[in-house]
Amino acid sequence: MDEDNKVIADARDSFGKGAARKLRVAGKIPAVLYGHGTEPTHIALPAHQIGLLLRKANAVLNLQIDGKSQLALVKDVQKDPVRQIIEHLDLIVIKRGEKVQVEVPVHLEGETAPGTIADLDLHTLLLDVEATHIPENVVVSVEGLEEGTQIFAAAVELPKGATLVSDAESLVVNVHIPQKVDLGEEPAEEAVEGESTEVAGEEAAAESAE
């Protein structure tokens, strides 16, 4: 494991909103660690370091709890909806060599044929991967693809050791020509032309009457 993922965790025995608020004021984030038949462990983690590590999807932390190392996968992040401050983390115990199922972001690479665009219909793929080798993303090349090209999950090249769990027939990428936006200017011009024709007809009728 990368040394940058090593996180010093403090055990905590006080709970509730008041205790959590005090932790956050002290620059800590409350978290719970569970899995592999173990009793849930309540810990506090350094907020700044965790904020940096969570920039990467499916972050794996090398927790140091009372001098012992424990690998954990970030399963759920609870944030304040307004301030976007991390309020709580759910962590799952993992072991080296075991497989886990995670949602991995899909990243498009390249440019489609001139005049076309690629729509990303599926932003993540559910993969079965080794817990300590979770890919940051799955890269899909759209270089030179023509209108009407569709890429389904089964056709996506996966990182080494990864297995697709998502539906193989799920549409991931759709290449098409973007529709032109009608700004409604032409109908307005037609209306003006119609008015001119109507006026001309009235003038002709007036001349006939004379």
LUMDO-322460 format. One record per atom (N, C-alpha, C): residue in three letters; x, y, z. Coordinates in pm, whole numbers, plus 50000, padded with zeros to 5 digits. Atoms other than C-alpha are relative to their C-alpha. Example, Ala and Ser with C-alpha at 12.3 -4.5 7.8 and 13.67 -1.06 7.14 Angstrom:
// LUMDO-322460
ALA500894988150000ALA512304955050780ALA500905012050000SER499184988149994SER513674989450714SER499235010950073
This chain:
// LUMDO-322460
MET500844987950000MET500005000050000MET500875012650000ASP499314987350004ASP501045035749931ASP500055006150141GLU499864993849869GLU502415053150240GLU499085012150015ASP500874988449995ASP500255083250148ASP498614996350052ASN501315004449955ASN497205062250239ASN499994996150147LYS499915003649858LYS498435056150594LYS499345010950084VAL500784990449923VAL495995072750833VAL499984995850147ILE500065002649855ILE496275075251211ILE498565001750047ALA501394999749954ALA492865066551358ALA499954999550152ASP500184999949855ASP491805074551714ASP498704993050035ALA501225006649954ALA489335051751890ALA499145010350072ARG500894990649931ARG486255070252019ARG498904992350072ASP501045006649922ASP483715061452281ASP498845009450034SER501114990649981SER481465092152274SER499275001549867PHE500794999850123PHE478605093752023PHE498945011050006GLY501044989950006GLY475715115851917GLY500465012449925LYS499714988050078LYS475485149051734LYS500985009350072GLY499134991149924GLY477175168452014GLY501454995549994ALA498645005550004ALA480215145452022ALA500595001449860ALA499534998950138ALA480455145451643ALA500385014449967ARG499724985850024ARG480325183451638ARG501345003950062LYS498734997049934LYS483195185551887LYS501184994349922LEU498935006050080LEU485265161751674LEU500315008549878ARG499794992150121ARG484735182651361ARG500675013450031VAL499354987549958VAL485705214351548VAL501484997650023ALA498605003749973ALA488915196351646ALA500724995049875GLY499375004350124GLY489615187951281GLY499974985149977LYS500145014450015LYS488465151851302LYS498674996549934ILE501235005050060ILE485835131351116ILE499614987050069PRO500435012649942PRO483785104551296PRO499794989549891ALA500165010850098ALA483775070751120ALA499734987050074VAL500225013449944VAL482715034851176VAL500594989849903LEU499335010450078LEU484685004551057LEU499354986750032TYR500675012749976TYR482934971151007TYR500314990249886GLY499815010250104GLY483024938650808GLY500834988250048HIS499275012349969HIS484534903650808HIS499614994350137GLY500485005749875GLY482404894151107GLY500495006850125THR499474992849883THR484054919751334THR498955009450057GLU500874990249938GLU482284942451579GLU500325013849943PRO499734986550050PRO481874978051448PRO500965007650091THR499034992249926THR484794999851553THR499785014749970HIS500244985750018HIS484135036951607HIS501325007550016ILE498714993250001ILE487075058851518ILE499835014649956ALA499954986150046ALA488015095051446ALA501225001449909LEU498944998850099LEU490115104351141LEU500335014749973PRO499624986250029PRO492075135851046PRO499285005349877ALA500884995050106ALA489695156950835ALA500765004549875HIS499284994750115HIS492255174250610HIS500564988749914GLN499415011250073GLN494065142150513GLN498924991849928ILE501085007850060ILE490805123650451ILE499395007349880GLY500534992050110GLY489525152050234GLY500844998649874LEU499085001750113LEU492595148550011LEU499894985949941LEU500075013850046LEU492355110449992LEU498704996949928LEU501315002850060LEU488665111249900LEU499815006549864ARG500064994750137ARG489435130349581ARG500054988449900LYS499935011950083LYS490065095649441LYS498814991050035ALA501145008849976ALA487045072949398ALA500474986850060ASN499705013049939ASN486975040849605ASN501344999950073ALA498744998949927ALA489785051949834ALA500174988450099VAL499655010449903VAL491515024450034VAL500955006350101LEU499204993949894LEU492915035750368LEU500774989450077ASN499195008749916ASN495735019750563ASN499945005650141LEU500244994449867LEU494405026750911LEU501004994850103GLN499135003549888GLN496705027051212GLN499185001950128ILE500854999449882ILE494535018451514ILE500724993350117ASP499285005249883ASP496305014451848ASP501254992249960GLY498745006150042GLY499515005851668GLY499864988449903LYS500225011150094LYS497914979551441LYS499485005449868SER500434995750134SER497374982451065SER498734992649959GLN501235005950052GLN493994976250907GLN499605007049871LEU500444994250127LEU493044981250543LEU498495001750001ALA501434997250003ALA489644997050486ALA499645007149870LEU500534993850121LEU487605006650181LEU498925009950040VAL501034989949972VAL485575038750195VAL498734995949928LYS501255004950058LYS482015026550143LYS498975011049985ASP501014989550007ASP479905057150217ASP500535012750064VAL499574987049949VAL480585094150266VAL498765008650021GLN501134991449970GLN478005115850440GLN500505014450012LYS499594985950000LYS478305153250371LYS498855009150038ASP500984989649975ASP476525184350488ASP499525004949862PRO500504996550134PRO474235192250187PRO500275014449959VAL499774985950032VAL474915229550210VAL501495003349996ARG498584996449991ARG478525233350322ARG500944989649938GLN499215010850060GLN479695200450165GLN501174995650088ILE498985004649905ILE481715192750478ILE499724985350031ILE500165014249970ILE482325155650542ILE499594998450146GLU500515001549865GLU480265146050845GLU500254986250059HIS499845013749949HIS480755108350868HIS500444990749887LEU499565010050098LEU482405078850694LEU499614986050045ASP500185014449977ASP481435042250665ASP501154992949930LEU498845007250054LEU484495019850617LEU499794985050012ILE500115014549997ILE484624982950530ILE501394993850011VAL498755007349983VAL487404959950650VAL500294991849874ILE499595008250115ILE489304944750356ILE501344993550029LYS498735007149984LYS492214920750325LYS500694999049865ARG499225001050122ARG494984918250072ARG499604987449923GLY500295011550085GLY494144895749779GLY498524997149980GLU501435002750015GLU490374895349832GLU499385009049893LYS500694992250102LYS487914907949569LYS498855007850064VAL501124991749956VAL485404935949621VAL499275005349877GLN500764994150109GLN482634950449407GLN499925015050022VAL499984985449988VAL482994987649340VAL499525006349869GLU500394992150116GLU481555013949105GLU501235008049955VAL498814993350052VAL484425026248885VAL499585010049891PRO500374989850099PRO484075059048686PRO500474996449859VAL499645002050141VAL484085057248303VAL500565013149946HIS499344988150055HIS486455081548128HIS500114998749849LEU499915000250146LEU486145090047756LEU501315006449955GLU498714995350051GLU489305095347554GLU499925001149847GLY499994998250145GLY489765109247202GLY498845008449951GLU501054992050062GLU487505127846957GLU499274991849894THR500815007250099THR484655113746748THR500155006749864ALA499934994550135ALA484245120046374ALA499465014249998PRO500454986050007PRO483745156746273PRO498485001049991GLY501444997850002GLY480225169346341GLY499214991150094THR500695009049908THR479435142246596THR500485002350143ILE499624999549859ILE479495140246975ILE499744986450064ALA500185012649927ALA479735111347221ALA499305002850132ASP500724998849874ASP477165109047499ASP500394988350091LEU499665010349902LEU478225090247812LEU498724996250074ASP501275004349942ASP475085070847906ASP500174993350137LEU499735006949874LEU476705051348191LEU501295005750057HIS498834992949945HIS479055071248414HIS500904991050084THR499185009449924THR480275041648621THR499664985849959LEU500225014350022LEU480655004048580LEU500274992750131LEU499805008149880LEU480264979248864LEU500964988749965LEU498965009950029LEU483404957848868LEU500354991950124ASP499475008649894ASP484764929149072ASP501525000949987VAL498574997650010VAL488384938149149VAL500704996450131GLU499235002649879GLU491174930849393GLU499975012550088ALA500224988849908ALA490654952549700ALA501145010150004THR498864990949991THR494164967049700THR500485005049863HIS499654995450135HIS494244973149323HIS498755004849927ILE501224994750060ILE491064992549252ILE500395010749897PRO499644990050102PRO491405011648921PRO499315013450025GLU500584986749981GLU490815049248928GLU498845002149904ASN501074998750098ASN488705047048613ASN500134989449891VAL499995008750117VAL487835027148303VAL500045009249879VAL499834991050115VAL489035043547980VAL499334994049876VAL500665004150124VAL486865041447666VAL500425009849891SER499574991450111SER488335054647338SER498875002049900VAL501034996950100VAL485915072547104VAL500645006249876GLU499264993850109GLU488605083846861GLU499474995749862GLY500425002550138GLY487185086946506GLY498684992649984LEU501245007650012LEU483895069646585LEU498955008049923GLU501004993650085GLU481085076846335GLU498645000550068GLU501374998849950GLU477465086546391GLU499334986250004GLY500715012849987GLY475355057446515GLY500784989350074THR499195009849927THR478225039646690THR499534999350146GLN500385002049860GLN477205024847025GLN500974990150065ILE499105008849926ILE479495009347284ILE499264995050124PHE500685006049887PHE477984985047533PHE501034995150102ALA499115003749890ALA479444974147868ALA500884988149965ALA499255012250034ALA480504940247729ALA501225003049913ALA498914996850093ALA482774957547474ALA501075008850063VAL499024991149933VAL484604979747726VAL501194991850048GLU498775006749955GLU488214969747785GLU500245003250146LEU499874998249856LEU488624964348158LEU501464999050044PRO498645001149946PRO491784968548367PRO500324985450034LYS499575013649970LYS493804937148433LYS499484995450136GLY500505005749876GLY492204914848696GLY498585003950035ALA501364995449973ALA488814932348679ALA498984991749923THR501095007350063THR485544914548601THR498755008650002LEU501214991950011LEU482354931248480LEU498854993950079VAL501175004249925VAL479394929148718VAL498755006549944SER501134993050062SER477164954948547SER499444991749885ASP500635006850112ASP474724942648282ASP500835002149874ALA499144999350118ALA476814934547974ALA499345007649885GLU500734993450108GLU474084949247748GLU499695014650031SER500234986049966SER474064983147922SER500735009149902LEU499394990550094LEU474705011947681LEU500915009650078VAL499034991449933VAL477835030947782VAL500215012949921VAL499734988350084VAL478535054347487VAL499114999649876ASN500814998650120ASN476285066947207ASN500525011849920VAL499464989450085VAL477755086846914VAL498905004749904HIS501064994750086HIS475375110046728HIS500335014349957ILE499864986150044ILE475025143346546ILE499065008450085PRO500854991749913PRO473745170346783PRO498925007249920GLN501104993150066GLN470375185546693GLN500215015150005LYS499904985450002LYS470275221946588LYS498885005950085VAL500984993549913VAL468515244646833VAL499225010449921ASP500874990450069ASP465525263546684ASP499765011850093LEU500124988149916LEU465675299046822LEU498695007449976GLY501324994150024GLY462235307446680GLY500035012849921GLU499894987650076GLU463485335646453GLU499274999249866GLU500605001550131GLU462235321546123GLU498495001850001PRO501444997949995PRO458555319346224PRO499635014750013ALA500264985849982ALA458735356046327ALA500095007249867GLU499844993950132GLU459985365545979GLU498834996549910GLU501145004350080GLU457205345045820GLU498775008150036ALA501154992449954ALA454685363746033ALA500035014049939VAL499864986750058VAL456055397045903VAL499624999749853GLU500315001450143GLU455845384745543GLU498504998549981GLY501445002150008GLY452245373645604GLY499245013050017GLU500644987149977GLU451335407745738GLU500135008949878SER499774991850119SER452885424445431SER499064996049889THR500885005150105THR450885402145196THR498565004350026GLU501384996349963GLU447695409545388GLU499755014849973VAL500124985650023VAL448305447345369VAL499905002849851ALA500024998050144ALA449035445144997ALA498654996249942GLY501315004450049GLY445765426544943GLY498935010150031GLU500984989949962GLU443805452945130GLU500125012349910GLU499784988550084GLU445395480644920GLU499444997349858ALA500505003550133ALA444535462144598ALA498485000749998ALA501464999949993ALA440915458244710ALA499485014350005ALA500414986049990ALA440705495444791ALA500075006749863GLU499844994150133GLU441995504844445GLU498874995549906SER501085005450085SER439375482244277SER498695007150030ALA501254993349958ALA436605498944479ALA499945014049944GLU499964986450053GLU437765533144359GLU499714999849850
